[in-house]
């Protein structure tokens, strides 16, 4: 009977470091991260991507507005050719 208790104590004493090594392995960390949801690093990366996309949308909006203004200007010129500025020619050089 005494040998069974000694064997049980030895088994528990050996299982503690083995369990610690297994739980600290990269594979188990990956499992814990997946079950725990997004980490703060992942959230920060997503926030950076969203910020970058917002900046790109703003740039595209400005470009689109500029193109609209240019199109309206050209359309007005095509509709009313008499409003075009007079073409100027360079003066002929006098020698």
N, CA, C and O atoms as a CHARMM CRD file, in Angstrom:
* protein
*
  380
    1    1 UNK  N      0.81600  -1.18700   0.00000 PROA 1      0.00000
    2    1 UNK  CA     0.00000   0.00000   0.00000 PROA 1      0.00000
    3    1 UNK  C      0.86500   1.25800   0.00000 PROA 1      0.00000
    4    1 UNK  O      0.55500   2.25000  -0.65900 PROA 1      0.00000
    5    2 UNK  N      1.94600   1.18900   0.75000 PROA 2      0.00000
    6    2 UNK  CA     2.84600   2.32500   0.83700 PROA 2      0.00000
    7    2 UNK  C      3.50900   2.60500  -0.50800 PROA 2      0.00000
    8    2 UNK  O      3.74500   3.75900  -0.86800 PROA 2      0.00000
    9    3 UNK  N      3.80600   1.54100  -1.24200 PROA 3      0.00000
   10    3 UNK  CA     4.41700   1.72900  -2.54900 PROA 3      0.00000
   11    3 UNK  C      3.46000   2.41800  -3.52300 PROA 3      0.00000
   12    3 UNK  O      3.91500   3.13500  -4.41400 PROA 3      0.00000
   13    4 UNK  N      2.13400   2.21700  -3.37600 PROA 4      0.00000
   14    4 UNK  CA     1.13900   2.85500  -4.25200 PROA 4      0.00000
   15    4 UNK  C      1.10600   4.36600  -3.99800 PROA 4      0.00000
   16    4 UNK  O      1.01200   5.16200  -4.93300 PROA 4      0.00000
   17    5 UNK  N      1.18400   4.74500  -2.72000 PROA 5      0.00000
   18    5 UNK  CA     1.18900   6.17100  -2.37900 PROA 5      0.00000
   19    5 UNK  C      2.47400   6.81100  -2.89500 PROA 5      0.00000
   20    5 UNK  O      2.43900   7.92100  -3.42600 PROA 5      0.00000
   21    6 UNK  N      3.58500   6.14000  -2.74900 PROA 6      0.00000
   22    6 UNK  CA     4.86000   6.65100  -3.24600 PROA 6      0.00000
   23    6 UNK  C      4.84600   6.78800  -4.76800 PROA 6      0.00000
   24    6 UNK  O      5.35200   7.76400  -5.32000 PROA 6      0.00000
   25    7 UNK  N      4.26000   5.79700  -5.43200 PROA 7      0.00000
   26    7 UNK  CA     4.15400   5.85100  -6.88400 PROA 7      0.00000
   27    7 UNK  C      3.26800   7.01800  -7.32300 PROA 7      0.00000
   28    7 UNK  O      3.58300   7.70200  -8.29600 PROA 7      0.00000
   29    8 UNK  N      2.17400   7.24600  -6.61700 PROA 8      0.00000
   30    8 UNK  CA     1.26100   8.34500  -6.93200 PROA 8      0.00000
   31    8 UNK  C      1.94800   9.70200  -6.73700 PROA 8      0.00000
   32    8 UNK  O      1.78200  10.60400  -7.55800 PROA 8      0.00000
   33    9 UNK  N      2.71100   9.84500  -5.66100 PROA 9      0.00000
   34    9 UNK  CA     3.44000  11.09500  -5.41100 PROA 9      0.00000
   35    9 UNK  C      4.48800  11.31700  -6.50300 PROA 9      0.00000
   36    9 UNK  O      4.64200  12.43500  -6.99500 PROA 9      0.00000
   37   10 UNK  N      5.20300  10.26700  -6.88200 PROA 10     0.00000
   38   10 UNK  CA     6.20100  10.36800  -7.94100 PROA 10     0.00000
   39   10 UNK  C      5.54900  10.72700  -9.28100 PROA 10     0.00000
   40   10 UNK  O      6.09400  11.52700 -10.04200 PROA 10     0.00000
   41   11 UNK  N      4.40400  10.14700  -9.56200 PROA 11     0.00000
   42   11 UNK  CA     3.68700  10.43200 -10.80300 PROA 11     0.00000
   43   11 UNK  C      3.24300  11.89500 -10.86200 PROA 11     0.00000
   44   11 UNK  O      3.39700  12.55000 -11.89300 PROA 11     0.00000
   45   12 UNK  N      2.70000  12.40000  -9.77300 PROA 12     0.00000
   46   12 UNK  CA     2.27600  13.80100  -9.72000 PROA 12     0.00000
   47   12 UNK  C      3.49100  14.71600  -9.83400 PROA 12     0.00000
   48   12 UNK  O      3.42800  15.73300 -10.52400 PROA 12     0.00000
   49   13 UNK  N      4.57600  14.37900  -9.18200 PROA 13     0.00000
   50   13 UNK  CA     5.78100  15.20000  -9.22600 PROA 13     0.00000
   51   13 UNK  C      6.35900  15.25500 -10.64600 PROA 13     0.00000
   52   13 UNK  O      6.89800  16.28500 -11.05000 PROA 13     0.00000
   53   14 UNK  N      6.25500  14.17600 -11.39300 PROA 14     0.00000
   54   14 UNK  CA     6.75500  14.17000 -12.76300 PROA 14     0.00000
   55   14 UNK  C      5.77700  14.82500 -13.74400 PROA 14     0.00000
   56   14 UNK  O      6.19600  15.39900 -14.74800 PROA 14     0.00000
   57   15 UNK  N      4.49900  14.74100 -13.45900 PROA 15     0.00000
   58   15 UNK  CA     3.50700  15.31700 -14.36000 PROA 15     0.00000
   59   15 UNK  C      3.49100  16.84600 -14.32300 PROA 15     0.00000
   60   15 UNK  O      3.15000  17.48200 -15.32100 PROA 15     0.00000
   61   16 UNK  N      3.84900  17.43000 -13.20500 PROA 16     0.00000
   62   16 UNK  CA     3.82300  18.89700 -13.09700 PROA 16     0.00000
   63   16 UNK  C      4.77100  19.54100 -14.11300 PROA 16     0.00000
   64   16 UNK  O      4.32100  20.41100 -14.85800 PROA 16     0.00000
   65   17 UNK  N      6.05000  19.16900 -14.19000 PROA 17     0.00000
   66   17 UNK  CA     6.90800  19.81100 -15.19800 PROA 17     0.00000
   67   17 UNK  C      6.52600  19.43600 -16.63600 PROA 17     0.00000
   68   17 UNK  O      6.62800  20.25900 -17.54600 PROA 17     0.00000
   69   18 UNK  N      6.09100  18.19500 -16.82900 PROA 18     0.00000
   70   18 UNK  CA     5.67400  17.79300 -18.17900 PROA 18     0.00000
   71   18 UNK  C      4.47800  18.62200 -18.63100 PROA 18     0.00000
   72   18 UNK  O      4.43100  19.09000 -19.76800 PROA 18     0.00000
   73   19 UNK  N      3.52400  18.79800 -17.74400 PROA 19     0.00000
   74   19 UNK  CA     2.34400  19.60200 -18.05700 PROA 19     0.00000
   75   19 UNK  C      2.73000  21.06000 -18.31700 PROA 19     0.00000
   76   19 UNK  O      2.17700  21.69900 -19.21200 PROA 19     0.00000
   77   20 UNK  N      3.66400  21.57700 -17.54700 PROA 20     0.00000
   78   20 UNK  CA     4.11000  22.95800 -17.74800 PROA 20     0.00000
   79   20 UNK  C      4.78600  23.11700 -19.11100 PROA 20     0.00000
   80   20 UNK  O      4.57300  24.11900 -19.79400 PROA 20     0.00000
   81   21 UNK  N      5.59300  22.14500 -19.50700 PROA 21     0.00000
   82   21 UNK  CA     6.26700  22.20500 -20.80900 PROA 21     0.00000
   83   21 UNK  C      5.24600  22.13300 -21.94200 PROA 21     0.00000
   84   21 UNK  O      5.34200  22.88900 -22.90900 PROA 21     0.00000
   85   22 UNK  N      4.28500  21.24600 -21.83300 PROA 22     0.00000
   86   22 UNK  CA     3.27200  21.09600 -22.88300 PROA 22     0.00000
   87   22 UNK  C      2.41000  22.34800 -22.99100 PROA 22     0.00000
   88   22 UNK  O      2.13600  22.81700 -24.09500 PROA 22     0.00000
   89   23 UNK  N      1.98300  22.88900 -21.86400 PROA 23     0.00000
   90   23 UNK  CA     1.11600  24.06900 -21.89400 PROA 23     0.00000
   91   23 UNK  C      1.85000  25.31600 -22.36800 PROA 23     0.00000
   92   23 UNK  O      1.22000  26.25300 -22.85700 PROA 23     0.00000
   93   24 UNK  N      3.16700  25.34000 -22.23000 PROA 24     0.00000
   94   24 UNK  CA     3.95100  26.50200 -22.65200 PROA 24     0.00000
   95   24 UNK  C      4.43700  26.37700 -24.09800 PROA 24     0.00000
   96   24 UNK  O      5.12800  27.26600 -24.59500 PROA 24     0.00000
   97   25 UNK  N      4.08600  25.29500 -24.76700 PROA 25     0.00000
   98   25 UNK  CA     4.54700  25.08500 -26.13900 PROA 25     0.00000
   99   25 UNK  C      3.84300  26.04300 -27.10300 PROA 25     0.00000
  100   25 UNK  O      2.74300  26.51300 -26.81500 PROA 25     0.00000
  101   26 UNK  N      4.47200  26.33300 -28.24400 PROA 26     0.00000
  102   26 UNK  CA     3.86000  27.24000 -29.22900 PROA 26     0.00000
  103   26 UNK  C      2.50400  26.74200 -29.73300 PROA 26     0.00000
  104   26 UNK  O      1.60600  27.54100 -29.99900 PROA 26     0.00000
  105   27 UNK  N      2.36000  25.42700 -29.86200 PROA 27     0.00000
  106   27 UNK  CA     1.08700  24.88600 -30.34000 PROA 27     0.00000
  107   27 UNK  C     -0.04200  25.18200 -29.34900 PROA 27     0.00000
  108   27 UNK  O     -1.14400  25.55300 -29.75400 PROA 27     0.00000
  109   28 UNK  N      0.22600  25.02000 -28.07600 PROA 28     0.00000
  110   28 UNK  CA    -0.81000  25.29000 -27.07300 PROA 28     0.00000
  111   28 UNK  C     -1.08400  26.78500 -26.97000 PROA 28     0.00000
  112   28 UNK  O     -2.22300  27.18800 -26.73500 PROA 28     0.00000
  113   29 UNK  N     -0.05600  27.61400 -27.14100 PROA 29     0.00000
  114   29 UNK  CA    -0.28500  29.06900 -27.12800 PROA 29     0.00000
  115   29 UNK  C     -1.21600  29.46600 -28.26500 PROA 29     0.00000
  116   29 UNK  O     -2.09600  30.31200 -28.10100 PROA 29     0.00000
  117   30 UNK  N     -1.00700  28.83600 -29.42900 PROA 30     0.00000
  118   30 UNK  CA    -1.86700  29.11000 -30.58000 PROA 30     0.00000
  119   30 UNK  C     -3.31200  28.71200 -30.26800 PROA 30     0.00000
  120   30 UNK  O     -4.24400  29.44100 -30.60700 PROA 30     0.00000
  121   31 UNK  N     -3.49300  27.58400 -29.63800 PROA 31     0.00000
  122   31 UNK  CA    -4.84500  27.13200 -29.27900 PROA 31     0.00000
  123   31 UNK  C     -5.48500  28.11000 -28.30200 PROA 31     0.00000
  124   31 UNK  O     -6.65700  28.45600 -28.45000 PROA 31     0.00000
  125   32 UNK  N     -4.73500  28.55100 -27.31800 PROA 32     0.00000
  126   32 UNK  CA    -5.28400  29.49200 -26.33500 PROA 32     0.00000
  127   32 UNK  C     -5.63100  30.83500 -26.97400 PROA 32     0.00000
  128   32 UNK  O     -6.64200  31.44600 -26.62500 PROA 32     0.00000
  129   33 UNK  N     -4.79400  31.29800 -27.91200 PROA 33     0.00000
  130   33 UNK  CA    -5.08100  32.57100 -28.58600 PROA 33     0.00000
  131   33 UNK  C     -6.34400  32.47000 -29.42600 PROA 33     0.00000
  132   33 UNK  O     -7.14000  33.40800 -29.46800 PROA 33     0.00000
  133   34 UNK  N     -6.53000  31.34200 -30.09300 PROA 34     0.00000
  134   34 UNK  CA    -7.73100  31.16800 -30.91400 PROA 34     0.00000
  135   34 UNK  C     -8.98700  31.11700 -30.05200 PROA 34     0.00000
  136   34 UNK  O    -10.02400  31.66300 -30.42800 PROA 34     0.00000
  137   35 UNK  N     -8.89800  30.47700 -28.92200 PROA 35     0.00000
  138   35 UNK  CA   -10.06700  30.38200 -28.05200 PROA 35     0.00000
  139   35 UNK  C    -10.33200  31.68700 -27.32900 PROA 35     0.00000
  140   35 UNK  O    -11.47800  31.98900 -26.99300 PROA 35     0.00000
  141   36 UNK  N     -9.28700  32.46500 -27.08500 PROA 36     0.00000
  142   36 UNK  CA    -9.42900  33.70600 -26.33600 PROA 36     0.00000
  143   36 UNK  C     -9.86700  34.88100 -27.18200 PROA 36     0.00000
  144   36 UNK  O    -10.15000  35.94900 -26.64000 PROA 36     0.00000
  145   37 UNK  N     -9.93200  34.71900 -28.48400 PROA 37     0.00000
  146   37 UNK  CA   -10.31400  35.83700 -29.35200 PROA 37     0.00000
  147   37 UNK  C     -9.08600  36.58800 -29.82400 PROA 37     0.00000
  148   37 UNK  O     -7.95900  36.10800 -29.70500 PROA 37     0.00000
  149   38 UNK  N     -9.32100  37.76400 -30.35800 PROA 38     0.00000
  150   38 UNK  CA    -8.23700  38.56900 -30.91900 PROA 38     0.00000
  151   38 UNK  C     -7.35300  39.13600 -29.81400 PROA 38     0.00000
  152   38 UNK  O     -7.83300  39.54400 -28.75700 PROA 38     0.00000
  153   39 UNK  N     -6.07500  39.15000 -30.08100 PROA 39     0.00000
  154   39 UNK  CA    -5.13700  39.72600 -29.12300 PROA 39     0.00000
  155   39 UNK  C     -5.05500  41.23100 -29.35400 PROA 39     0.00000
  156   39 UNK  O     -5.56200  41.75000 -30.34900 PROA 39     0.00000
  157   40 UNK  N     -4.42700  41.90200 -28.44100 PROA 40     0.00000
  158   40 UNK  CA    -4.30800  43.35800 -28.57800 PROA 40     0.00000
  159   40 UNK  C     -3.44900  43.72400 -29.78900 PROA 40     0.00000
  160   40 UNK  O     -3.66700  44.76600 -30.40900 PROA 40     0.00000
  161   41 UNK  N     -2.48900  42.89000 -30.12600 PROA 41     0.00000
  162   41 UNK  CA    -1.65600  43.12600 -31.30800 PROA 41     0.00000
  163   41 UNK  C     -2.50600  43.03500 -32.57600 PROA 41     0.00000
  164   41 UNK  O     -2.37500  43.86600 -33.47500 PROA 41     0.00000
  165   42 UNK  N     -3.36800  42.03300 -32.64700 PROA 42     0.00000
  166   42 UNK  CA    -4.23800  41.88200 -33.81400 PROA 42     0.00000
  167   42 UNK  C     -5.22000  43.03700 -33.91400 PROA 42     0.00000
  168   42 UNK  O     -5.50700  43.52200 -35.00800 PROA 42     0.00000
  169   43 UNK  N     -5.72800  43.47000 -32.78800 PROA 43     0.00000
  170   43 UNK  CA    -6.65700  44.59800 -32.78400 PROA 43     0.00000
  171   43 UNK  C     -5.94400  45.85700 -33.25800 PROA 43     0.00000
  172   43 UNK  O     -6.51300  46.64100 -34.01600 PROA 43     0.00000
  173   44 UNK  N     -4.71000  46.05700 -32.82000 PROA 44     0.00000
  174   44 UNK  CA    -3.93300  47.22300 -33.25100 PROA 44     0.00000
  175   44 UNK  C     -3.65700  47.17000 -34.75100 PROA 44     0.00000
  176   44 UNK  O     -3.73200  48.19100 -35.43500 PROA 44     0.00000
  177   45 UNK  N     -3.33800  45.97600 -35.26600 PROA 45     0.00000
  178   45 UNK  CA    -3.10100  45.83100 -36.70300 PROA 45     0.00000
  179   45 UNK  C     -4.36100  46.16500 -37.49400 PROA 45     0.00000
  180   45 UNK  O     -4.29200  46.84100 -38.52100 PROA 45     0.00000
  181   46 UNK  N     -5.50500  45.69400 -37.02000 PROA 46     0.00000
  182   46 UNK  CA    -6.76600  46.00200 -37.69500 PROA 46     0.00000
  183   46 UNK  C     -7.06900  47.49500 -37.64600 PROA 46     0.00000
  184   46 UNK  O     -7.54000  48.06600 -38.63000 PROA 46     0.00000
  185   47 UNK  N     -6.80300  48.12200 -36.51600 PROA 47     0.00000
  186   47 UNK  CA    -7.03500  49.56700 -36.39500 PROA 47     0.00000
  187   47 UNK  C     -6.13700  50.33400 -37.36300 PROA 47     0.00000
  188   47 UNK  O     -6.57000  51.31700 -37.96500 PROA 47     0.00000
  189   48 UNK  N     -4.89300  49.89100 -37.51700 PROA 48     0.00000
  190   48 UNK  CA    -3.97700  50.54300 -38.46500 PROA 48     0.00000
  191   48 UNK  C     -4.47000  50.38200 -39.90400 PROA 48     0.00000
  192   48 UNK  O     -4.40200  51.31800 -40.70000 PROA 48     0.00000
  193   49 UNK  N     -4.96300  49.19200 -40.22700 PROA 49     0.00000
  194   49 UNK  CA    -5.47800  48.95900 -41.57500 PROA 49     0.00000
  195   49 UNK  C     -6.70500  49.82200 -41.84900 PROA 49     0.00000
  196   49 UNK  O     -6.84900  50.37600 -42.93900 PROA 49     0.00000
  197   50 UNK  N     -7.58500  49.93400 -40.86200 PROA 50     0.00000
  198   50 UNK  CA    -8.78000  50.76500 -41.02700 PROA 50     0.00000
  199   50 UNK  C     -8.37700  52.22000 -41.21700 PROA 50     0.00000
  200   50 UNK  O     -8.93700  52.91000 -42.07000 PROA 50     0.00000
  201   51 UNK  N     -7.42000  52.69200 -40.43900 PROA 51     0.00000
  202   51 UNK  CA    -6.94600  54.07200 -40.56700 PROA 51     0.00000
  203   51 UNK  C     -6.36500  54.31300 -41.96100 PROA 51     0.00000
  204   51 UNK  O     -6.62200  55.35200 -42.56900 PROA 51     0.00000
  205   52 UNK  N     -5.58800  53.36500 -42.46400 PROA 52     0.00000
  206   52 UNK  CA    -5.00900  53.47800 -43.79800 PROA 52     0.00000
  207   52 UNK  C     -6.10200  53.51600 -44.86500 PROA 52     0.00000
  208   52 UNK  O     -6.03600  54.31700 -45.79700 PROA 52     0.00000
  209   53 UNK  N     -7.10100  52.65500 -44.72600 PROA 53     0.00000
  210   53 UNK  CA    -8.20100  52.64300 -45.69000 PROA 53     0.00000
  211   53 UNK  C     -8.99500  53.94100 -45.64600 PROA 53     0.00000
  212   53 UNK  O     -9.41600  54.44300 -46.68800 PROA 53     0.00000
  213   54 UNK  N     -9.20500  54.48600 -44.45900 PROA 54     0.00000
  214   54 UNK  CA    -9.91700  55.76400 -44.34900 PROA 54     0.00000
  215   54 UNK  C     -9.13700  56.87700 -45.04500 PROA 54     0.00000
  216   54 UNK  O     -9.72800  57.72000 -45.72100 PROA 54     0.00000
  217   55 UNK  N     -7.82400  56.88300 -44.88500 PROA 55     0.00000
  218   55 UNK  CA    -6.99600  57.88900 -45.56200 PROA 55     0.00000
  219   55 UNK  C     -7.09100  57.74400 -47.08000 PROA 55     0.00000
  220   55 UNK  O     -7.17200  58.73800 -47.80200 PROA 55     0.00000
  221   56 UNK  N     -7.08000  56.51100 -47.55200 PROA 56     0.00000
  222   56 UNK  CA    -7.17100  56.28800 -48.99100 PROA 56     0.00000
  223   56 UNK  C     -8.53300  56.71600 -49.53100 PROA 56     0.00000
  224   56 UNK  O     -8.61800  57.26500 -50.63000 PROA 56     0.00000
  225   57 UNK  N     -9.59000  56.47100 -48.77400 PROA 57     0.00000
  226   57 UNK  CA   -10.92500  56.89600 -49.20100 PROA 57     0.00000
  227   57 UNK  C    -10.99400  58.41800 -49.27000 PROA 57     0.00000
  228   57 UNK  O    -11.58300  58.97000 -50.20000 PROA 57     0.00000
  229   58 UNK  N    -10.40000  59.09600 -48.29800 PROA 58     0.00000
  230   58 UNK  CA   -10.38000  60.56400 -48.32800 PROA 58     0.00000
  231   58 UNK  C     -9.61300  61.07800 -49.54900 PROA 58     0.00000
  232   58 UNK  O    -10.05500  62.02100 -50.20400 PROA 58     0.00000
  233   59 UNK  N     -8.47000  60.46300 -49.85500 PROA 59     0.00000
  234   59 UNK  CA    -7.69300  60.86700 -51.03700 PROA 59     0.00000
  235   59 UNK  C     -8.49900  60.65800 -52.31700 PROA 59     0.00000
  236   59 UNK  O     -8.50400  61.50800 -53.20700 PROA 59     0.00000
  237   60 UNK  N     -9.17400  59.52300 -52.39600 PROA 60     0.00000
  238   60 UNK  CA    -9.98600  59.25100 -53.57900 PROA 60     0.00000
  239   60 UNK  C    -11.15400  60.22000 -53.69000 PROA 60     0.00000
  240   60 UNK  O    -11.52100  60.62100 -54.79500 PROA 60     0.00000
  241   61 UNK  N    -11.73800  60.59800 -52.56800 PROA 61     0.00000
  242   61 UNK  CA   -12.83800  61.56900 -52.59000 PROA 61     0.00000
  243   61 UNK  C    -12.35400  62.91800 -53.10000 PROA 61     0.00000
  244   61 UNK  O    -13.03600  63.55800 -53.90000 PROA 61     0.00000
  245   62 UNK  N    -11.18000  63.35700 -52.64500 PROA 62     0.00000
  246   62 UNK  CA   -10.62000  64.61900 -53.13000 PROA 62     0.00000
  247   62 UNK  C    -10.32000  64.55000 -54.62600 PROA 62     0.00000
  248   62 UNK  O    -10.59300  65.50100 -55.35900 PROA 62     0.00000
  249   63 UNK  N     -9.77000  63.44900 -55.07300 PROA 63     0.00000
  250   63 UNK  CA    -9.47600  63.28800 -56.49900 PROA 63     0.00000
  251   63 UNK  C    -10.75700  63.29700 -57.32200 PROA 63     0.00000
  252   63 UNK  O    -10.80800  63.89500 -58.39700 PROA 63     0.00000
  253   64 UNK  N    -11.77800  62.64100 -56.82200 PROA 64     0.00000
  254   64 UNK  CA   -13.05600  62.60100 -57.52500 PROA 64     0.00000
  255   64 UNK  C    -13.67000  63.99000 -57.61600 PROA 64     0.00000
  256   64 UNK  O    -14.20400  64.36200 -58.66100 PROA 64     0.00000
  257   65 UNK  N    -13.60300  64.75100 -56.55200 PROA 65     0.00000
  258   65 UNK  CA   -14.13600  66.11400 -56.56200 PROA 65     0.00000
  259   65 UNK  C    -13.37300  66.98400 -57.55600 PROA 65     0.00000
  260   65 UNK  O    -13.97400  67.78800 -58.26700 PROA 65     0.00000
  261   66 UNK  N    -12.07400  66.82800 -57.60600 PROA 66     0.00000
  262   66 UNK  CA   -11.26000  67.58000 -58.56400 PROA 66     0.00000
  263   66 UNK  C    -11.64400  67.21900 -59.99700 PROA 66     0.00000
  264   66 UNK  O    -11.75600  68.09900 -60.85100 PROA 66     0.00000
  265   67 UNK  N    -11.84200  65.94300 -60.25800 PROA 67     0.00000
  266   67 UNK  CA   -12.25100  65.51500 -61.59400 PROA 67     0.00000
  267   67 UNK  C    -13.62600  66.06300 -61.95700 PROA 67     0.00000
  268   67 UNK  O    -13.86200  66.43200 -63.10800 PROA 67     0.00000
  269   68 UNK  N    -14.53100  66.11800 -60.99100 PROA 68     0.00000
  270   68 UNK  CA   -15.86100  66.69300 -61.24100 PROA 68     0.00000
  271   68 UNK  C    -15.74800  68.15500 -61.65000 PROA 68     0.00000
  272   68 UNK  O    -16.38000  68.58800 -62.61400 PROA 68     0.00000
  273   69 UNK  N    -14.94700  68.90700 -60.92000 PROA 69     0.00000
  274   69 UNK  CA   -14.77800  70.32600 -61.23200 PROA 69     0.00000
  275   69 UNK  C    -14.18100  70.51400 -62.62600 PROA 69     0.00000
  276   69 UNK  O    -14.62700  71.37600 -63.38300 PROA 69     0.00000
  277   70 UNK  N    -13.18400  69.71800 -62.96100 PROA 70     0.00000
  278   70 UNK  CA   -12.57400  69.82000 -64.28600 PROA 70     0.00000
  279   70 UNK  C    -13.57700  69.46900 -65.37800 PROA 70     0.00000
  280   70 UNK  O    -13.62200  70.12900 -66.41500 PROA 70     0.00000
  281   71 UNK  N    -14.37300  68.44400 -65.15300 PROA 71     0.00000
  282   71 UNK  CA   -15.37500  68.03200 -66.13300 PROA 71     0.00000
  283   71 UNK  C    -16.42000  69.12000 -66.32900 PROA 71     0.00000
  284   71 UNK  O    -16.80600  69.41700 -67.46000 PROA 71     0.00000
  285   72 UNK  N    -16.87700  69.71400 -65.23500 PROA 72     0.00000
  286   72 UNK  CA   -17.85300  70.80000 -65.34200 PROA 72     0.00000
  287   72 UNK  C    -17.26500  71.98200 -66.11500 PROA 72     0.00000
  288   72 UNK  O    -17.95100  72.57400 -66.94800 PROA 72     0.00000
  289   73 UNK  N    -16.02700  72.32400 -65.85300 PROA 73     0.00000
  290   73 UNK  CA   -15.37400  73.42800 -66.55200 PROA 73     0.00000
  291   73 UNK  C    -15.29100  73.14100 -68.05000 PROA 73     0.00000
  292   73 UNK  O    -15.62000  73.99700 -68.87200 PROA 73     0.00000
  293   74 UNK  N    -14.85000  71.93800 -68.39700 PROA 74     0.00000
  294   74 UNK  CA   -14.73800  71.58300 -69.81300 PROA 74     0.00000
  295   74 UNK  C    -16.10100  71.54500 -70.48500 PROA 74     0.00000
  296   74 UNK  O    -16.23800  71.94300 -71.64100 PROA 74     0.00000
  297   75 UNK  N    -17.09800  71.07300 -69.77200 PROA 75     0.00000
  298   75 UNK  CA   -18.44100  71.02500 -70.33900 PROA 75     0.00000
  299   75 UNK  C    -18.96600  72.43600 -70.60000 PROA 75     0.00000
  300   75 UNK  O    -19.59000  72.68300 -71.63200 PROA 75     0.00000
  301   76 UNK  N    -18.72000  73.35300 -69.68100 PROA 76     0.00000
  302   76 UNK  CA   -19.14000  74.74600 -69.89500 PROA 76     0.00000
  303   76 UNK  C    -18.42500  75.34600 -71.10400 PROA 76     0.00000
  304   76 UNK  O    -19.03200  76.08100 -71.88200 PROA 76     0.00000
  305   77 UNK  N    -17.16400  75.04200 -71.26300 PROA 77     0.00000
  306   77 UNK  CA   -16.42100  75.54700 -72.42000 PROA 77     0.00000
  307   77 UNK  C    -16.96800  74.99000 -73.72700 PROA 77     0.00000
  308   77 UNK  O    -17.05400  75.69900 -74.72900 PROA 77     0.00000
  309   78 UNK  N    -17.33400  73.71900 -73.70600 PROA 78     0.00000
  310   78 UNK  CA   -17.85800  73.11300 -74.93100 PROA 78     0.00000
  311   78 UNK  C    -19.26000  73.61700 -75.25800 PROA 78     0.00000
  312   78 UNK  O    -19.61200  73.74700 -76.43000 PROA 78     0.00000
  313   79 UNK  N    -20.05600  73.90100 -74.23700 PROA 79     0.00000
  314   79 UNK  CA   -21.41700  74.38500 -74.46900 PROA 79     0.00000
  315   79 UNK  C    -21.43000  75.83100 -74.94000 PROA 79     0.00000
  316   79 UNK  O    -22.27500  76.18500 -75.76100 PROA 79     0.00000
  317   80 UNK  N    -20.54100  76.67400 -74.46300 PROA 80     0.00000
  318   80 UNK  CA   -20.49800  78.09500 -74.80300 PROA 80     0.00000
  319   80 UNK  C    -19.12100  78.45400 -75.36000 PROA 80     0.00000
  320   80 UNK  O    -18.27300  78.96900 -74.63100 PROA 80     0.00000
  321   81 UNK  N    -18.89700  78.18800 -76.63000 PROA 81     0.00000
  322   81 UNK  CA   -17.56200  78.46700 -77.17500 PROA 81     0.00000
  323   81 UNK  C    -17.23800  79.95300 -77.22600 PROA 81     0.00000
  324   81 UNK  O    -16.06300  80.31900 -77.24200 PROA 81     0.00000
  325   82 UNK  N    -18.26200  80.83100 -77.25200 PROA 82     0.00000
  326   82 UNK  CA   -17.96700  82.26300 -77.29300 PROA 82     0.00000
  327   82 UNK  C    -17.39900  82.77000 -75.97100 PROA 82     0.00000
  328   82 UNK  O    -16.83800  83.86500 -75.93000 PROA 82     0.00000
  329   83 UNK  N    -17.52900  82.01200 -74.90400 PROA 83     0.00000
  330   83 UNK  CA   -16.98100  82.43800 -73.61400 PROA 83     0.00000
  331   83 UNK  C    -15.51900  82.02600 -73.44000 PROA 83     0.00000
  332   83 UNK  O    -14.89200  82.33200 -72.42600 PROA 83     0.00000
  333   84 UNK  N    -15.00500  81.35200 -74.41000 PROA 84     0.00000
  334   84 UNK  CA   -13.60500  80.92800 -74.31400 PROA 84     0.00000
  335   84 UNK  C    -12.70700  82.15100 -74.34300 PROA 84     0.00000
  336   84 UNK  O    -13.02100  83.13900 -75.00600 PROA 84     0.00000
  337   85 UNK  N    -11.61500  82.09500 -73.64400 PROA 85     0.00000
  338   85 UNK  CA   -10.67400  83.21200 -73.71900 PROA 85     0.00000
  339   85 UNK  C    -10.07500  83.27800 -75.11800 PROA 85     0.00000
  340   85 UNK  O     -9.83500  82.25400 -75.75800 PROA 85     0.00000
  341   86 UNK  N     -9.84100  84.48900 -75.57400 PROA 86     0.00000
  342   86 UNK  CA    -9.28500  84.67700 -76.91600 PROA 86     0.00000
  343   86 UNK  C     -7.88000  84.10700 -76.97200 PROA 86     0.00000
  344   86 UNK  O     -7.09400  84.23600 -76.03300 PROA 86     0.00000
  345   87 UNK  N     -7.59200  83.48400 -78.08200 PROA 87     0.00000
  346   87 UNK  CA    -6.25800  82.92500 -78.24100 PROA 87     0.00000
  347   87 UNK  C     -5.28200  84.05400 -78.52800 PROA 87     0.00000
  348   87 UNK  O     -5.52500  84.91900 -79.36800 PROA 87     0.00000
  349   88 UNK  N     -4.23300  84.01900 -77.84300 PROA 88     0.00000
  350   88 UNK  CA    -3.21600  85.04600 -78.02800 PROA 88     0.00000
  351   88 UNK  C     -2.05300  84.44200 -78.78400 PROA 88     0.00000
  352   88 UNK  O     -1.66300  83.29600 -78.55600 PROA 88     0.00000
  353   89 UNK  N     -1.53000  85.20600 -79.65400 PROA 89     0.00000
  354   89 UNK  CA    -0.34300  84.73800 -80.35900 PROA 89     0.00000
  355   89 UNK  C      0.84300  85.55300 -79.87100 PROA 89     0.00000
  356   89 UNK  O      0.70800  86.69600 -79.43500 PROA 89     0.00000
  357   90 UNK  N      1.94600  84.95800 -79.95400 PROA 90     0.00000
  358   90 UNK  CA     3.16100  85.64000 -79.51400 PROA 90     0.00000
  359   90 UNK  C      3.51200  86.73000 -80.51800 PROA 90     0.00000
  360   90 UNK  O      3.35000  86.53900 -81.72300 PROA 90     0.00000
  361   91 UNK  N      3.98100  87.84400 -80.04300 PROA 91     0.00000
  362   91 UNK  CA     4.36300  88.89700 -80.98900 PROA 91     0.00000
  363   91 UNK  C      5.55400  88.44500 -81.82700 PROA 91     0.00000
  364   91 UNK  O      6.42500  87.70700 -81.36500 PROA 91     0.00000
  365   92 UNK  N      5.56200  88.89900 -83.03700 PROA 92     0.00000
  366   92 UNK  CA     6.67300  88.53200 -83.91100 PROA 92     0.00000
  367   92 UNK  C      7.91600  89.29500 -83.48700 PROA 92     0.00000
  368   92 UNK  O      7.83300  90.48000 -83.16300 PROA 92     0.00000
  369   93 UNK  N      9.02500  88.65600 -83.48600 PROA 93     0.00000
  370   93 UNK  CA    10.25000  89.32900 -83.05000 PROA 93     0.00000
  371   93 UNK  C     10.66700  90.39800 -84.06000 PROA 93     0.00000
  372   93 UNK  O     10.61100  90.18300 -85.27100 PROA 93     0.00000
  373   94 UNK  N     11.06900  91.51000 -83.55600 PROA 94     0.00000
  374   94 UNK  CA    11.52900  92.61400 -84.40900 PROA 94     0.00000
  375   94 UNK  C     13.04700  92.64100 -84.38100 PROA 94     0.00000
  376   94 UNK  O     13.66700  92.67800 -83.31800 PROA 94     0.00000
  377   95 UNK  N     13.61700  92.62300 -85.54300 PROA 95     0.00000
  378   95 UNK  CA    15.07000  92.61700 -85.58000 PROA 95     0.00000
  379   95 UNK  C     15.65300  93.93200 -85.99500 PROA 95     0.00000
  380   95 UNK  O     16.87400  94.07000 -86.06900 PROA 95     0.00000
